[in-house]
């Protein structure tokens, strides 16, 4: 599975959103599901799914789907 596809699947699963509600322009708090609890669930899903550990700055900076891609790139995930 390609990493971007995996990222999208983790995003959808972690936030418990319908695939139709997902788009790559999503930002934190754009949808009800991506609140502070959803954010931490998403962080946990990414850490587990990609076997990485995000630092506090990355967790705070993770404000959009696209920003998440940049953060993953820092961990050599493309």
GIRA-V247795 format. One line per field, one symbol per residue. phi: phi as a letter, one per 30 degrees, with the letter a starting at -180 (. if undefined). psi: psi as a letter, one per 20 degrees, with the letter a starting at -180 (. if undefined). burial: + if it has 24 or more other C-alpha atoms within 12 Angstrom, else -. A space follows every 50 residues. Layout:
BEGIN
phi: ???
psi: ???
burial: ???
END
This chain:
BEGIN
phi: .dddddedddeddddhcdedddadcdbeidbedccdddddddeddddddc hbbddeddddddcaedddddddddcicb
psi: pqhgggggggggghilqqhhipqijpqpjhqhhmahghghgggggggghj lroprggggginirghhhggghhhjko.
burial: ------++++++++++-----+---+-+----++---++++++++++-++ ---+---++--++++--++-++------
END
